Amino acid sequence: MNGTPAIELRKINKRFGPVHANRNIDLVVKKGSIHGIIGENGAGKSTLMSILYGFYHADDGDIVINGNKVSIPDSKSAISLGIGMVHQHFMLVDNFSVLENVILGAEGGARLAGGVDKARQELRRLEEEYELRVDPDAIVQDLPVGLQQRVEILKALFRGADILILDEPTGVLTPAEADHLFKILEVLRDEGKTVLLITHKLREIMAITDTVSVMRRGEMVATRETSQTSMSELAELMVGRSVLLRVEKEQAQPSDTVLAIENLTVTDSRGVQVVKDVSFEVRAGEIVGIAGVSGNGQSELLETLAGIRRATSGTLRIGGQVIDLADRIIDPAEMRQLSMGHVPEDRHRMGLVTSFPEYENAILGYHHDPEYSNGVFLDLAAIKKTAQTEIERYDIRPPNPLLKTANFSGGNQQKIVLAREIERDPQVLLVGQPTRGVDIGAIEFIHKRLIEMRDAAKGVLLVSVELDEIRGLSDRILVMFDGRIVGERGPDASEGELGLLMAGVEGEAS
């Protein structure tokens, strides 16, 4: 029985109209193993996992769980077969307690026949057995994201999951929280659970998985024992060509200060200070990275500098002007006039109008420029020419400026925003999460463009939750915790040192 795989997928096909998202997929996952699945955006990973969890139904092919051929028409059926899923964006009710979230949807099951007390006992047993300790009476919204993730895992285990699917589980975690998650996954594996790990982080694949499968353009192109492969081989399998995994750059040659912030404080709509007395500068010819776990003020800082959010106090110096942010509201148009570009963290909410065609997004925010507008009418021919030029320079696919932006992959959508901002040749570029949800080939391209900007004597302010990205691109690293800058380091700072600062523990860094 030990030789029977936990999961077998045989010739799985799934089409969405003309798009063949999964093409004759075969996959075998051993029981009691951690099996990684990697691939570029649009490779079909999420579709395949959605079929396994019952969100989608395969057009044809077979699913075999523990040696038995099964049908999984919905997630309820998946749960009944012992399959649980921890989504990238947690499916929790913020104002419910941990216990209430864990039992939600299972209130009428046999596990709750004895009432909430019995559920509490079961939760306590799971916490102890799998080292998933969390206060069952804590309100979820009061928990840090690492503990919220534990609640999601407990929720799946409470429902009897023997197979656990985790989708990009470390995107919101500090390095220390990610390490603790890996220890939990190892405990789950050692207790006989099977873990499917979907991630784009090759370091994580190498650190935690037993086996890794690679998908490309809807097909399963390779499966390797992790101990028998390397990051460079996996990257090449993902994109079909060799990929530079490290950022190559010369020593920075910083010169004059192009952006200076002094004593910046920002208060949100609830009256809570989210940026607290922050001061720093960015010089021409350097990339300044801001590291930190999501939710520590980096987003509000970028939005304030871009003119999207109002500051409570502080001054801003750019383009020879000193602006008292307490006196007046700056807006994005004014910041563009002062030669500041902005690649926002959330391209869908702030960077694009996805229902617009690509050529309209290519000049969004710059549509009043004389080259595109005479004040009354837009020059569509000039706009489409700009879009076509950016498509060629940034290898945006498909190369069709008339296509709705919603129909481009995440990586190509990011290229549209990046091209729009960089091609205006700003003196300062604000970049938030430049490679979030972007595949490894596009990551390489985007990193090269940012280094080219730096080498053209521009100042770049980079915000990213990816420590590898921060360390690879930055010439100086600032770390934010609880709205403050708690330390400055060079790019050679260790992940552990930066991780302590990100967690609010200064250690040697005081």
C-alpha positions as CSV (number, residue, x, y, z in Angstrom):
1,M,0.0,0.0,0.0
2,N,3.0,2.3,0.7
3,G,3.8,2.2,-3.0
4,T,0.4,3.6,-4.1
5,P,0.8,7.2,-5.1
6,A,-1.3,9.8,-3.2
7,I,-2.2,11.5,-6.5
8,E,-2.1,10.4,-10.1
9,L,-3.3,12.7,-12.9
10,R,-3.6,11.0,-16.3
11,K,-3.9,12.9,-19.6
12,I,-5.7,15.9,-18.1
13,N,-6.9,18.4,-20.6
14,K,-8.6,21.7,-20.0
15,R,-9.6,24.4,-22.5
16,F,-11.0,27.8,-22.1
17,G,-12.3,28.7,-25.5
18,P,-9.3,28.7,-27.8
19,V,-6.8,28.5,-24.9
20,H,-5.5,25.0,-24.1
21,A,-4.6,25.6,-20.5
22,N,-3.7,22.0,-19.6
23,R,-2.5,19.7,-22.3
24,N,-2.3,15.9,-21.7
25,I,-1.0,16.4,-18.2
26,D,0.5,13.4,-16.4
27,L,1.5,13.8,-12.8
28,V,2.4,11.3,-10.0
29,V,2.8,12.5,-6.4
30,K,4.2,10.1,-3.8
31,K,2.5,9.7,-0.4
32,G,4.2,11.4,2.4
33,S,6.2,13.8,0.2
34,I,6.5,17.5,-0.5
35,H,6.1,17.9,-4.3
36,G,6.8,21.3,-5.9
37,I,5.1,22.5,-9.1
38,I,6.7,25.5,-10.9
39,G,6.2,27.3,-14.2
40,E,5.8,30.7,-15.7
41,N,2.6,32.7,-15.5
42,G,0.1,31.1,-17.7
43,A,1.9,27.7,-17.6
44,G,-1.3,26.0,-16.3
45,K,-0.3,25.4,-12.7
46,S,-3.3,27.1,-11.1
47,T,-5.7,25.5,-13.5
48,L,-4.3,22.1,-12.7
49,M,-4.6,22.6,-9.0
50,S,-8.1,24.0,-9.4
51,I,-9.1,20.8,-11.2
52,L,-7.7,18.8,-8.3
53,Y,-9.6,20.9,-5.8
54,G,-12.9,20.9,-7.8
55,F,-13.0,24.5,-8.9
56,Y,-12.7,23.4,-12.5
57,H,-13.7,20.2,-14.2
58,A,-11.2,18.6,-16.7
59,D,-12.5,18.2,-20.3
60,D,-10.9,14.8,-20.3
61,G,-8.4,12.7,-18.3
62,D,-8.5,10.8,-15.1
63,I,-7.8,11.7,-11.4
64,V,-6.7,8.8,-9.2
65,I,-6.5,9.4,-5.4
66,N,-4.8,6.7,-3.3
67,G,-5.2,4.2,-6.1
68,N,-8.9,4.9,-6.7
69,K,-10.2,6.7,-9.8
70,V,-12.4,9.6,-8.6
71,S,-14.6,12.4,-9.8
72,I,-14.2,15.8,-8.2
73,P,-17.0,18.1,-9.4
74,D,-16.6,20.6,-6.6
75,S,-14.5,21.5,-3.6
76,K,-16.8,19.7,-1.2
77,S,-16.0,16.5,-3.0
78,A,-12.3,17.3,-2.9
79,I,-12.5,17.8,0.9
80,S,-14.4,14.5,1.3
81,L,-11.5,12.8,-0.5
82,G,-9.0,14.3,2.0
83,I,-7.8,17.2,-0.2
84,G,-7.3,20.6,1.4
85,M,-6.1,23.9,-0.2
86,V,-4.4,26.9,1.4
87,H,-5.0,29.8,-1.0
88,Q,-2.5,32.6,-1.7
89,H,-5.1,35.1,-0.4
90,F,-6.5,33.6,2.8
91,M,-10.1,32.6,2.9
92,L,-10.8,33.7,6.5
93,V,-13.5,35.8,8.2
94,D,-11.5,38.6,9.8
95,N,-13.8,39.3,12.8
96,F,-14.3,35.6,13.7
97,S,-12.1,33.8,16.2
98,V,-9.6,31.1,15.1
99,L,-11.9,28.4,16.4
100,E,-14.9,29.9,14.5
101,N,-12.9,30.1,11.3
102,V,-11.7,26.5,11.6
103,I,-15.2,25.0,12.1
104,L,-16.9,27.3,9.6
105,G,-18.6,25.2,7.0
106,A,-18.2,22.0,9.1
107,E,-20.7,23.0,11.8
108,G,-23.1,20.1,11.1
109,G,-20.4,17.4,10.7
110,A,-19.8,14.5,13.0
111,R,-16.8,16.2,14.4
112,L,-19.1,18.8,16.0
113,A,-21.6,16.3,17.4
114,G,-20.4,17.1,20.9
115,G,-20.5,20.8,20.3
116,V,-17.8,23.5,20.2
117,D,-15.9,22.0,23.2
118,K,-15.2,18.9,21.2
119,A,-14.1,21.0,18.2
120,R,-11.8,22.9,20.6
121,Q,-10.2,19.6,21.8
122,E,-9.7,18.5,18.2
123,L,-8.1,21.8,17.3
124,R,-5.8,21.6,20.3
125,R,-4.7,18.0,19.3
126,L,-3.9,19.2,15.8
127,E,-2.0,22.2,17.1
128,E,0.2,19.9,19.2
129,E,0.7,17.2,16.7
130,Y,1.7,19.5,13.8
131,E,3.3,22.3,15.8
132,L,0.7,24.8,14.6
133,R,0.1,26.5,17.9
134,V,-2.3,29.5,17.8
135,D,-4.7,30.9,20.4
136,P,-8.2,29.4,19.4
137,D,-10.0,32.5,20.9
138,A,-7.8,35.1,19.1
139,I,-9.6,37.2,16.5
140,V,-8.1,36.5,13.1
141,Q,-7.7,40.2,12.1
142,D,-5.5,40.7,15.2
143,L,-3.1,37.9,14.1
144,P,0.1,38.5,12.0
145,V,-0.1,36.9,8.6
146,G,2.1,34.0,9.6
147,L,-0.4,32.9,12.2
148,Q,-3.3,33.5,9.8
149,Q,-1.7,31.1,7.5
150,R,-1.5,28.5,10.3
151,V,-5.3,28.9,10.7
152,E,-5.8,28.1,7.1
153,I,-3.7,24.9,7.5
154,L,-5.5,23.9,10.6
155,K,-8.8,24.5,8.8
156,A,-7.8,21.9,6.2
157,L,-6.5,19.4,8.7
158,F,-9.6,19.8,10.8
159,R,-11.6,18.6,7.8
160,G,-9.4,15.5,7.5
161,A,-7.0,16.6,4.7
162,D,-4.3,14.1,3.9
163,I,-3.3,16.0,0.8
164,L,-2.5,19.7,1.2
165,I,-2.2,22.1,-1.7
166,L,-0.4,25.4,-0.9
167,D,-0.5,28.2,-3.4
168,E,2.5,30.7,-3.2
169,P,2.5,30.3,0.6
170,T,5.4,32.6,1.5
171,G,4.5,35.7,-0.4
172,V,3.4,37.6,2.7
173,L,5.9,36.1,5.2
174,T,9.2,37.3,6.7
175,P,12.1,35.0,6.2
176,A,11.8,33.7,9.7
177,E,8.0,33.0,9.2
178,A,8.8,31.2,6.0
179,D,11.4,29.1,7.7
180,H,8.9,28.2,10.4
181,L,6.3,27.3,7.7
182,F,8.9,24.9,6.1
183,K,9.4,23.2,9.5
184,I,5.6,22.8,9.7
185,L,5.5,21.3,6.2
186,E,8.3,18.9,7.2
187,V,6.3,17.8,10.2
188,L,3.2,17.2,8.1
189,R,5.3,15.1,5.6
190,D,6.8,13.1,8.5
191,E,3.3,12.4,9.8
192,G,2.4,10.9,6.4
193,K,0.7,13.9,4.8
194,T,1.3,14.8,1.2
195,V,2.1,18.4,0.3
196,L,1.8,20.0,-3.1
197,L,3.7,23.3,-3.1
198,I,3.0,25.9,-5.9
199,T,5.7,28.6,-5.9
200,H,7.7,30.7,-8.3
201,K,10.6,30.9,-5.8
202,L,13.3,28.4,-6.9
203,R,15.2,28.8,-3.6
204,E,12.1,27.5,-1.8
205,I,11.8,24.5,-4.2
206,M,15.4,23.6,-3.5
207,A,15.1,24.0,0.2
208,I,11.9,22.1,1.0
209,T,10.7,19.8,-1.7
210,D,11.5,16.1,-2.3
211,T,10.3,16.2,-6.0
212,V,9.6,19.0,-8.4
213,S,7.5,19.1,-11.6
214,V,7.9,21.8,-14.2
215,M,5.1,23.1,-16.4
216,R,5.5,25.2,-19.6
217,R,2.7,26.5,-21.9
218,G,0.1,24.1,-20.5
219,E,2.3,21.0,-20.6
220,M,4.3,19.0,-18.0
221,V,7.8,19.2,-19.4
222,A,9.8,17.5,-16.6
223,T,9.8,16.0,-13.1
224,R,13.0,15.8,-11.1
225,E,14.1,14.6,-7.7
226,T,15.0,17.8,-6.1
227,S,18.4,16.5,-4.9
228,Q,19.2,15.7,-8.6
229,T,18.5,19.1,-10.1
230,S,19.6,22.8,-9.7
231,M,18.0,26.2,-9.9
232,S,19.6,26.9,-13.2
233,E,18.2,23.7,-14.8
234,L,14.7,24.4,-13.4
235,A,14.8,28.0,-14.7
236,E,15.8,26.8,-18.1
237,L,13.0,24.1,-18.1
238,M,10.5,26.7,-17.1
239,V,11.2,29.2,-19.9
240,G,12.8,27.0,-22.6
241,R,16.1,28.9,-22.6
242,S,18.9,29.7,-20.2
243,V,18.0,32.3,-17.7
244,L,20.3,34.6,-15.7
245,L,19.3,34.0,-12.0
246,R,21.4,36.7,-10.5
247,V,21.3,40.4,-11.3
248,E,24.5,41.5,-13.1
249,K,25.5,45.1,-12.5
250,E,28.5,47.3,-12.2
251,Q,29.3,49.3,-9.1
252,A,26.9,52.2,-8.6
253,Q,28.1,55.7,-9.4
254,P,25.7,57.9,-7.3
255,S,25.9,61.7,-7.7
256,D,23.4,64.4,-6.8
257,T,20.4,63.9,-4.6
258,V,17.3,63.7,-6.9
259,L,14.7,62.9,-4.2
260,A,14.7,63.8,-0.5
261,I,12.1,63.1,2.1
262,E,12.2,64.7,5.6
263,N,10.1,63.8,8.6
264,L,7.3,62.3,6.5
265,T,4.2,61.2,8.5
266,V,1.1,59.7,7.0
267,T,-2.2,59.0,8.8
268,D,-4.8,56.7,7.3
269,S,-8.6,57.1,7.2
270,R,-8.9,55.5,10.6
271,G,-6.6,58.1,12.2
272,V,-3.7,55.6,12.5
273,Q,-0.2,56.7,11.7
274,V,1.1,54.3,9.0
275,V,4.2,56.2,8.1
276,K,6.1,57.7,11.1
277,D,8.6,60.5,10.8
278,V,10.5,58.9,7.8
279,S,13.5,60.6,6.3
280,F,15.8,59.5,3.5
281,E,17.2,60.5,0.1
282,V,17.7,58.9,-3.3
283,R,20.6,60.0,-5.5
284,A,21.0,59.9,-9.3
285,G,22.7,56.6,-10.3
286,E,21.5,54.4,-7.5
287,I,18.7,52.1,-6.5
288,V,17.5,52.4,-3.0
289,G,15.5,49.4,-1.9
290,I,12.9,49.4,0.9
291,A,12.5,46.0,2.5
292,G,9.8,44.9,4.8
293,V,6.9,42.6,5.3
294,S,3.7,43.8,3.7
295,G,1.7,46.2,5.8
296,N,4.5,48.1,7.5
297,G,4.0,51.4,5.7
298,Q,5.8,50.8,2.4
299,S,2.7,51.0,0.3
300,E,1.5,54.2,2.0
301,L,4.9,55.7,1.6
302,L,5.0,55.1,-2.2
303,E,1.4,56.3,-2.7
304,T,2.2,59.5,-0.8
305,L,5.4,60.2,-2.9
306,A,3.4,59.5,-6.1
307,G,0.7,62.0,-5.1
308,I,-2.0,59.5,-4.5
309,R,-2.3,59.8,-0.7
310,R,-2.1,62.9,1.4
311,A,0.7,63.3,4.0
312,T,0.1,64.6,7.5
313,S,3.4,66.3,7.7
314,G,6.9,66.4,6.1
315,T,8.7,67.9,3.2
316,L,9.6,66.6,-0.2
317,R,12.4,67.8,-2.4
318,I,12.4,66.9,-6.1
319,G,13.3,68.7,-9.3
320,G,14.7,71.7,-7.5
321,Q,11.5,72.3,-5.6
322,V,10.8,71.9,-1.9
323,I,7.2,71.0,-1.1
324,D,5.7,71.2,2.4
325,L,3.4,68.3,2.3
326,A,1.3,69.5,5.3
327,D,0.4,72.7,3.4
328,R,-1.1,71.3,0.3
329,I,-2.0,68.2,-1.6
330,I,0.2,67.1,-4.4
331,D,-1.3,65.0,-7.2
332,P,0.1,62.4,-9.6
333,A,0.0,64.8,-12.6
334,E,2.2,67.3,-10.7
335,M,4.7,64.6,-9.7
336,R,4.9,63.5,-13.4
337,Q,5.7,67.1,-14.3
338,L,8.5,67.1,-11.7
339,S,9.9,64.1,-13.6
340,M,8.8,61.3,-11.3
341,G,7.5,58.0,-12.7
342,H,5.5,55.5,-10.7
343,V,5.1,51.8,-11.2
344,P,2.4,51.0,-8.5
345,E,2.4,47.9,-6.4
346,D,-1.1,46.8,-7.6
347,R,-1.1,47.1,-11.4
348,H,-4.7,46.2,-11.7
349,R,-6.0,48.7,-9.1
350,M,-3.7,51.6,-9.9
351,G,-1.6,50.9,-13.0
352,L,-4.0,49.8,-15.7
353,V,-7.6,50.0,-16.8
354,T,-7.8,46.4,-17.9
355,S,-10.9,46.9,-20.0
356,F,-9.0,49.4,-22.2
357,P,-6.9,48.3,-25.1
358,E,-3.2,48.1,-24.7
359,Y,-2.5,51.3,-26.7
360,E,-4.7,53.4,-24.3
361,N,-2.9,52.0,-21.2
362,A,0.4,52.7,-22.9
363,I,-0.1,56.5,-22.5
364,L,-2.4,56.5,-19.4
365,G,-1.6,59.5,-17.3
366,Y,0.3,61.1,-20.1
367,H,-2.7,61.4,-22.5
368,H,-2.7,65.3,-22.1
369,D,0.9,65.6,-23.4
370,P,1.0,67.7,-26.6
371,E,2.3,64.7,-28.6
372,Y,-1.0,62.9,-28.0
373,S,-3.6,65.6,-27.6
374,N,-4.4,69.1,-28.9
375,G,-6.5,69.8,-25.8
376,V,-9.7,68.5,-27.3
377,F,-9.0,65.4,-29.4
378,L,-6.5,62.6,-28.9
379,D,-4.2,61.7,-31.7
380,L,-4.9,58.0,-32.0
381,A,-2.2,57.4,-34.6
382,A,0.5,58.9,-32.4
383,I,-0.8,56.9,-29.4
384,K,-0.8,53.6,-31.3
385,K,2.7,54.4,-32.7
386,T,4.0,54.9,-29.1
387,A,2.3,51.6,-28.0
388,Q,3.8,49.7,-30.9
389,T,7.3,51.1,-30.1
390,E,7.0,50.1,-26.5
391,I,5.7,46.6,-27.4
392,E,8.8,46.1,-29.5
393,R,11.3,47.5,-27.0
394,Y,9.8,45.6,-24.0
395,D,8.9,42.4,-25.8
396,I,5.3,42.6,-24.8
397,R,3.3,39.6,-26.0
398,P,1.1,39.2,-27.9
399,P,2.4,42.2,-29.9
400,N,-1.1,43.6,-30.5
401,P,-1.8,47.2,-29.2
402,L,-5.5,46.7,-30.0
403,L,-6.0,43.8,-27.6
404,K,-7.7,44.5,-24.3
405,T,-5.2,44.7,-21.5
406,A,-7.1,42.1,-19.5
407,N,-6.1,39.5,-22.1
408,F,-2.4,39.9,-21.4
409,S,-0.6,37.7,-18.8
410,G,0.5,39.3,-15.5
411,G,4.1,39.6,-16.7
412,N,3.1,41.3,-19.9
413,Q,0.7,43.7,-18.1
414,Q,3.7,44.6,-15.8
415,K,5.8,45.3,-18.9
416,I,3.1,47.6,-20.2
417,V,3.2,49.7,-17.0
418,L,7.0,49.6,-16.8
419,A,7.4,50.7,-20.5
420,R,4.9,53.6,-20.0
421,E,6.8,55.0,-17.1
422,I,10.5,54.3,-18.1
423,E,10.0,55.6,-21.7
424,R,9.1,59.0,-20.3
425,D,12.7,59.2,-19.0
426,P,11.8,60.4,-15.5
427,Q,14.6,61.6,-13.2
428,V,13.1,59.5,-10.4
429,L,11.3,56.2,-10.7
430,L,9.1,54.8,-7.9
431,V,8.7,51.0,-8.3
432,G,6.4,48.9,-6.1
433,Q,6.7,45.1,-6.2
434,P,8.0,45.1,-9.8
435,T,7.9,41.3,-10.3
436,R,4.8,40.4,-8.2
437,G,3.0,37.6,-10.0
438,V,5.6,37.7,-12.8
439,D,7.3,34.7,-14.3
440,I,11.1,34.1,-14.2
441,G,11.7,35.2,-17.8
442,A,9.9,38.5,-17.3
443,I,11.7,39.0,-14.0
444,E,15.1,38.8,-15.7
445,F,13.9,41.4,-18.3
446,I,12.5,43.8,-15.7
447,H,15.6,43.7,-13.5
448,K,17.8,44.6,-16.5
449,R,15.6,47.6,-17.3
450,L,15.8,48.9,-13.8
451,I,19.6,48.5,-13.8
452,E,19.7,50.4,-17.1
453,M,17.8,53.2,-15.6
454,R,20.2,53.4,-12.7
455,D,23.2,53.4,-15.1
456,A,21.6,56.3,-17.0
457,A,22.0,58.4,-13.9
458,K,18.4,58.1,-12.7
459,G,17.3,57.6,-9.1
460,V,15.2,54.5,-8.4
461,L,13.2,53.8,-5.2
462,L,12.3,50.2,-5.0
463,V,9.8,48.6,-2.7
464,S,9.6,44.8,-2.7
465,V,8.8,42.0,-0.2
466,E,11.2,39.7,-2.1
467,L,14.5,39.8,-0.2
468,D,16.4,38.3,-3.1
469,E,15.1,41.1,-5.4
470,I,16.0,43.8,-2.8
471,R,19.5,42.4,-2.3
472,G,20.1,41.8,-6.0
473,L,19.0,45.2,-7.3
474,S,19.7,47.7,-4.4
475,D,22.8,49.8,-3.8
476,R,21.4,50.7,-0.4
477,I,18.7,48.9,1.6
478,L,16.3,50.6,4.0
479,V,14.2,48.4,6.2
480,M,10.7,49.5,7.3
481,F,8.9,48.1,10.3
482,D,5.7,49.5,11.9
483,G,5.8,52.6,9.7
484,R,9.4,53.5,10.5
485,I,12.8,53.0,8.9
486,V,14.6,50.8,11.4
487,G,17.9,50.4,9.7
488,E,20.0,50.9,6.6
489,R,22.3,48.2,5.1
490,G,24.4,47.5,2.1
491,P,23.4,44.9,-0.6
492,D,25.8,42.4,1.0
493,A,23.7,42.3,4.2
494,S,22.6,38.7,5.0
495,E,19.1,37.6,4.7
496,G,19.1,36.8,8.4
497,E,20.2,40.3,9.4
498,L,17.5,41.9,7.1
499,G,14.9,39.4,8.4
500,L,15.6,40.5,12.0
501,L,15.1,44.1,11.1
502,M,11.9,43.3,9.1
503,A,10.6,41.6,12.3
504,G,11.4,44.6,14.4
505,V,14.4,43.0,16.1
506,E,17.4,45.2,15.7
507,G,20.0,43.0,17.2
508,E,23.4,44.1,16.0
509,A,21.8,46.6,13.7
510,S,21.1,49.4,16.2
